[in-house]
Amino acid sequence: MAPLIGVIGSLQAMEAIKLLAHYGQPASGKIVMYDAMTCQFREMKLMRNPGCEVCGQ
């Protein structure tokens, strides 16, 4: 289980670097799921809630 924590931490750090450096396509607006048993990634788009103060308008 410990290696999985390192993998997820590295993915989160890479997303932060992409946002700070304005490099590549960040995963904002999506949920990225990682299945460690099959080593597969899946992405799902998130819908904005128009009434939300953070993600709405």
Beta strands, then each sheet from edge to edge (+ up, - down):
strand 1: 30-35
strand 2: 40-45
sheet 1: 1+ 2-
end
